[in-house]
Amino acid sequence: MNKLNVVYEDNHIIVVEKPINVPTQADDSKDLDMLTMVKEYVKEKYNKPGNVYIGLVHRLDRPVGGIMVFARTSKAAARLTEQVKNHTFKKEYYAVVEGKAKDSDELRDFLLKDSKTNITKVDKNGKEAILNYNLVEYKDGYSLVNINLKTGRSHQIRVQFSSRNLPLYGDQKYNKNSKVGEQLALFSKKITFMHPITKENITFELKMPNRKPFDMFIK
């Protein structure tokens, strides 16, 4: 069992760091997933018999690491899910893209996911996808960008940037230049939401990972 990095927990929520290449929930790969890891952690720590309830309220793609929150009660899950739906649940990411990104921009597209191939593309029949970003630093042909995700479409960040000739480093699906073995340079750095019970606004943030290619931007 992987050691879980727990950032915060109380009776209603648990905030953890998702490692790269771990699925958010069980899939065909049968690999250990975050939902199972969080359940095992709670079961063990609080010595709970039987099935432990953990609610999944948002997801990260398998190659993406970073901050996530899970609900410990169905009431908390419903309230957090509502915030995600209303876009009051704020998500920020770091990404490293090929090429020189603008100093700041808002990207708006309609994205359609093909469920057979699991590929998302820009298509007027799709759902609206919005994000804002600002350039943190440009170096050696790569841009480190800080992204505010407004909508949470499948592969949204990866597709919106690649469709503007700014594909993410190491993106095996949407970057034709990526080499086998390269790790996708997308990291969930920060989440802000209203606590489902106390109603206070809370923020959780992780440092940028010290791995390729993020490490070229670490002073």
Backbone torsions as a table, in degrees:
resi	resn	phi	psi	omega
1	MET	NA	128.6	178.5
2	ASN	-65.2	146.7	176.2
3	LYS	-77.5	126.7	-177.2
4	LEU	-87.1	130.2	174.4
5	ASN	-89.5	99.9	-179.0
6	VAL	-91.3	121.5	-176.7
7	VAL	-88.9	-35.4	-178.3
8	TYR	-162.0	145.1	171.9
9	GLU	-152.1	147.3	169.1
10	ASP	-143.5	-163.7	-176.2
11	ASN	-72.4	-11.5	-171.6
12	HIS	-114.8	-33.1	-178.0
13	ILE	-136.9	160.2	173.1
14	ILE	-139.8	125.1	-177.3
15	VAL	-107.7	126.2	-174.5
16	VAL	-135.1	166.2	172.3
17	GLU	-98.3	124.3	176.0
18	LYS	-86.0	123.2	176.5
19	PRO	-71.0	158.0	176.6
20	ILE	-64.8	149.4	175.1
21	ASN	65.0	21.6	171.9
22	VAL	-110.3	126.8	179.6
23	PRO	-66.2	150.0	178.0
24	THR	-66.7	-43.5	176.8
25	GLN	-136.8	169.4	-175.9
26	ALA	-55.5	137.9	177.2
27	ASP	-139.0	-171.3	-175.8
28	ASP	-61.3	-22.7	-177.5
29	SER	-68.6	-20.7	-176.9
30	LYS	63.2	14.3	176.8
31	ASP	-73.6	155.0	177.5
32	LEU	-59.4	131.7	-175.6
33	ASP	-116.3	166.1	-175.9
34	MET	-61.8	-44.6	-177.9
35	LEU	-57.3	-45.4	178.8
36	THR	-65.0	-42.3	-179.4
37	MET	-61.5	-42.2	-179.2
38	VAL	-67.5	-42.0	177.9
39	LYS	-59.5	-46.3	-179.8
40	GLU	-61.8	-41.8	-179.6
41	TYR	-60.6	-49.5	-178.2
42	VAL	-65.3	-43.4	179.8
43	LYS	-58.3	-45.2	-177.8
44	GLU	-71.2	-49.4	-174.7
45	LYS	-62.9	-41.8	-175.8
46	TYR	-102.8	9.6	174.6
47	ASN	52.6	48.1	-176.1
48	LYS	-89.2	129.5	176.0
49	PRO	-80.3	159.6	174.7
50	GLY	70.0	-160.6	-175.0
51	ASN	-82.6	131.2	-179.8
52	VAL	-93.4	135.3	177.0
53	TYR	-85.7	123.8	169.4
54	ILE	-134.6	126.2	-177.8
55	GLY	-98.4	132.6	177.6
56	LEU	-90.9	121.3	-176.9
57	VAL	-113.7	-20.7	173.5
58	HIS	-152.8	166.8	-174.4
59	ARG	-127.3	159.8	168.0
60	LEU	-127.2	140.0	175.4
61	ASP	-56.2	150.6	-178.0
62	ARG	-50.1	-46.2	-178.5
63	PRO	-75.9	-3.7	-176.1
64	VAL	-95.3	130.6	175.1
65	GLY	-103.3	170.4	172.8
66	GLY	133.1	-163.5	-169.3
67	ILE	-80.3	137.9	178.1
68	MET	-143.7	152.6	173.1
69	VAL	-120.0	140.0	173.2
70	PHE	-119.9	152.7	179.3
71	ALA	-95.1	143.3	179.2
72	ARG	-99.7	-8.9	175.7
73	THR	-135.9	159.1	-179.3
74	SER	-68.1	-31.0	177.5
75	LYS	-64.9	-46.0	178.0
76	ALA	-62.8	-40.1	-180.0
77	ALA	-61.8	-45.0	-179.1
78	ALA	-62.8	-42.7	-177.9
79	ARG	-70.4	-37.9	177.9
80	LEU	-69.7	-40.5	178.2
81	THR	-60.0	-38.8	177.8
82	GLU	-61.2	-42.4	178.8
83	GLN	-64.9	-38.8	178.4
84	VAL	-63.1	-43.1	-179.6
85	LYS	-64.2	-39.3	-178.4
86	ASN	-85.3	2.1	-179.4
87	HIS	61.5	28.5	174.0
88	THR	-96.3	-7.6	174.4
89	PHE	-86.5	111.1	-172.3
90	LYS	-93.6	134.0	-179.0
91	LYS	-127.7	129.6	177.2
92	GLU	-121.4	143.6	-178.1
93	TYR	-131.5	154.7	163.2
94	TYR	-102.8	140.2	171.7
95	ALA	-140.6	149.9	171.5
96	VAL	-112.0	120.5	-178.6
97	VAL	-115.3	153.7	176.0
98	GLU	-76.9	136.6	177.1
99	GLY	96.8	-179.9	-176.5
100	LYS	-100.1	111.7	177.2
101	ALA	-79.4	156.7	174.8
102	LYS	-64.6	162.7	178.9
103	ASP	-59.6	-37.7	173.6
104	SER	-161.7	154.7	-178.2
105	ASP	-165.2	158.2	170.5
106	GLU	-112.8	127.9	179.0
107	LEU	-105.8	125.9	177.8
108	ARG	-128.1	126.8	178.9
109	ASP	-147.4	169.6	166.7
110	PHE	-109.8	125.9	-174.7
111	LEU	-116.4	137.7	179.7
112	LEU	-123.8	130.6	-179.8
113	LYS	-102.6	131.5	173.6
114	ASP	-89.7	109.7	-174.0
115	SER	-68.0	-22.7	179.5
116	LYS	-72.1	-44.6	-175.5
117	THR	-97.4	-11.7	-175.8
118	ASN	61.2	29.7	177.3
119	ILE	-108.6	135.0	177.8
120	THR	-105.9	141.5	178.2
121	LYS	-138.9	161.0	175.5
122	VAL	-73.2	124.8	-175.6
123	ASP	-157.2	130.7	-175.8
124	LYS	-62.2	-17.6	177.6
125	ASN	-87.0	2.4	-177.2
126	GLY	-86.6	-167.9	178.8
127	LYS	-96.9	148.3	-177.7
128	GLU	-65.9	136.7	179.7
129	ALA	-129.0	127.3	-177.4
130	ILE	-131.9	136.4	169.5
131	LEU	-146.9	156.5	171.6
132	ASN	-118.3	148.0	174.9
133	TYR	-145.3	160.2	168.6
134	ASN	-133.8	149.2	-179.2
135	LEU	-79.1	125.3	176.9
136	VAL	-87.7	-46.1	-178.7
137	GLU	-163.0	144.6	174.7
138	TYR	-115.7	131.2	-175.5
139	LYS	-155.6	131.6	174.0
140	ASP	49.5	40.1	176.5
141	GLY	85.8	3.8	179.8
142	TYR	-124.9	147.3	177.3
143	SER	-114.7	129.4	170.1
144	LEU	-91.4	120.9	-178.9
145	VAL	-119.9	149.5	175.8
146	ASN	-107.6	121.9	-170.6
147	ILE	-113.7	131.7	168.9
148	ASN	-102.3	112.4	-176.8
149	LEU	-88.1	120.2	-178.1
150	LYS	-91.6	-33.8	178.0
151	THR	-126.7	155.9	-176.2
152	GLY	-115.3	66.3	178.5
153	ARG	-81.6	158.2	-179.5
154	SER	-60.9	126.5	178.8
155	HIS	57.2	23.7	-171.6
156	GLN	-53.5	-54.5	-176.1
157	ILE	-59.9	-44.3	-175.4
158	ARG	-63.4	-42.6	-177.2
159	VAL	-75.2	-41.6	-178.7
160	GLN	-63.3	-41.1	179.3
161	PHE	-73.4	-41.8	-177.6
162	SER	-66.5	-30.5	179.5
163	SER	-71.0	-11.2	176.7
164	ARG	-110.2	23.7	-179.9
165	ASN	59.2	33.2	174.3
166	LEU	-128.1	58.6	-175.2
167	PRO	-66.0	149.6	179.5
168	LEU	-71.3	140.2	175.3
169	TYR	-56.3	133.4	173.6
170	GLY	73.7	13.1	-179.4
171	ASP	-82.9	102.9	-175.0
172	GLN	-68.4	-20.6	-177.9
173	LYS	-91.3	-39.8	-169.1
174	TYR	-120.5	8.2	178.3
175	ASN	-128.0	106.7	-175.5
176	LYS	-67.5	-16.5	179.3
177	ASN	-86.2	-9.0	-173.7
178	SER	-72.0	141.4	-177.4
179	LYS	-98.4	151.6	178.5
180	VAL	-57.4	134.2	178.5
181	GLY	94.9	-14.4	176.9
182	GLU	-74.0	143.1	-178.3
183	GLN	-94.8	133.3	178.4
184	LEU	-55.1	128.8	-176.9
185	ALA	-93.1	68.5	177.1
186	LEU	-137.3	130.8	-172.6
187	PHE	-140.5	126.7	177.4
188	SER	-79.4	101.8	-169.4
189	LYS	-91.9	-27.7	-169.3
190	LYS	-155.2	137.4	172.2
191	ILE	-130.6	141.9	177.9
192	THR	-132.4	129.4	-179.6
193	PHE	-156.5	170.5	177.5
194	MET	-89.8	128.0	178.9
195	HIS	-57.3	130.1	-172.7
196	PRO	-62.4	-20.2	-178.3
197	ILE	-111.8	-49.8	-176.9
198	THR	-79.3	-16.6	178.3
199	LYS	69.2	9.8	177.5
200	GLU	-87.2	150.8	177.3
201	ASN	-78.9	127.8	-178.6
202	ILE	-129.0	148.4	-178.9
203	THR	-128.4	138.7	175.0
204	PHE	-129.2	134.3	-174.4
205	GLU	-138.6	143.8	176.4
206	LEU	-115.8	152.9	175.4
207	LYS	-71.9	153.8	176.5
208	MET	-60.8	136.3	-176.6
209	PRO	-66.7	143.1	179.9
210	ASN	-92.5	67.1	177.6
211	ARG	-142.5	163.6	-179.5
212	LYS	-62.5	138.3	-4.1
213	PRO	-94.4	5.5	-179.2
214	PHE	-60.4	-33.0	-173.7
215	ASP	-62.4	-20.9	178.5
216	MET	-71.4	-13.8	179.2
217	PHE	-103.8	-0.9	-179.5
218	ILE	-88.3	123.9	-177.8
219	LYS	-73.1	NA	NA
